[in-house]
Amino acid sequence: MESGIRITELTAGQEDVLREVAKDWAAVDRATGPGDRAAAEDGVRAAYRACGLAPPPFIVWLGSPWAGLIGQAMLPGLIASVLGDRPARVRARFRRRLRRELVPGRHWILRPEVYDRARAQVSEAVDARVMELLREPRAAPDGWRFVVHSHVQDQVNAQHLGVLSSWTDSEGYIRSARYDLDVVAAVQAELLAQVAEQAGVSPVPEGVPARLPVRWWRGRALSGLGVAPYMWADAMERLGVMGMDDLHGEQQVARHAGYWWAFRDYAVLTPRPDVFRRDAQGRLHCAEGPAAVWPDGWAIHSWHGRRVPATLIAGSWDTARILAESNVEVRRCAIERMGWPEFIVAAGLRQVGRREPDPGNPGQWLSLYELPHERGRVRVLLCTNASVERDGTRRQYGLTVPADTPDATTAAAGLLGLTREQYLTIARAT
């Protein structure tokens, strides 16, 4: 029920409250380690009731978003196997209802009535100010939920040995990607044990084939937008907006769990990562090992915000492997990890012209090189970042420039859309 009072402006006290709400949810977005599983499951049940549905008979946990993606596709068949010795009416009811997701949309939070309900009670100016205040403590990169989505997509696409076609669906996943049978078997065993326990069936059925349905990756995970929608709803409720209590269940799940999948008769939950390491700029990064790790061992390796193969971080890439890398960004990360001076010597790069002082970055130098594998196409400019990192260091960058670039200063000028003469008079590049 709406309050009947339209909020047209915020007091200073209300703005302070909203800043605290933002800090609270920013912490939730970056929280790691075990959450409260019982609280998360209670949140799932509350979320179903808010949608006018009975809570799901089966709520299962898997050790990572990757396992969760596989598990959400396997569960209908496994539940049918576990309940196979039950009366036909029970089996039919579950088999029929298990075919459809809980709601047709991507996320529950996107239900239009939730937004309409709030915006009927606040002015556009207040809504805009709320969004502005909520963004203040979130200037740094978002939490691990955003990172996970693209990494899971990459993981699907990385099953390249089983790819039969290069066609991709609307989400960017390779349509015919296969899956790692060892992972599928482990997920199946975990799910069978949990479903059998919750169904009161003993012993656990044997001989269930480890297979997934076509387009197994298409399950819709909640929390794909991070915590921003939940934070917004919390802020509105703190202002006195009525009707936000429908989202309390989802908010509770977000506080204690990670990605999860909701269907009519089952829900799959996954935990938060045990580890989520960042660099001084807040980007996902670890130079010695995985930057993010989940309880079942699934991990993400990242170099200053760029996902990279685990072997790169392990330090096993030599110059030949670096030069053979087709992804330009991954190649750059590998060179940075080795160190540009070391790479230049090891790769035998030929310097073009002489090293020159950088007019736009006093105290730093510019060098231009030929890349053996790119001869005739591009050259690479070695330069130093004009801004100091938070840890006090300056990063070196190798930036590609046209192959006919004659010298280092002209290369730096061209990257800014300037001539050499214009760049020589610049006060400082930014």
Secondary structure, DSSP 8 states (H G I E B T S, - for coil): ---S--B----HHHHHHHHHHHHHHHHHHH--S---HHHHHHHHHHHHHHTT----SEEEE-SSHHHHHHHHHHHHHHHHHHTTTS-HHHHHHHHHHTTSBSSSSS-GGG-HHHHHHHHTTB-HHHHHHHHHHHHGGG-S---HHHHHHHHHHHHHHT-GGG-----B-TTS-BTT----HHHHHHHHHHHHHHHHHHHT-SS----------TTGGG--EETTTTTHHHHHHHHHHHTT-SSGGGGHHHHHHHHH---EEEBSSEEEE----SEE-B-TTS-B--SSS-SEE-TTS-EE-EETTEE--HHHHTT---HHHHHH---HHHHHHHHHHH-HHHHHHHHT-EEEEEEEE-TTSTT-EEEEEE-GGGTTTEEEEEEE-SS--TTS---EEEEEEETT--SHHHHHHHHTT--HHHHHT-S---
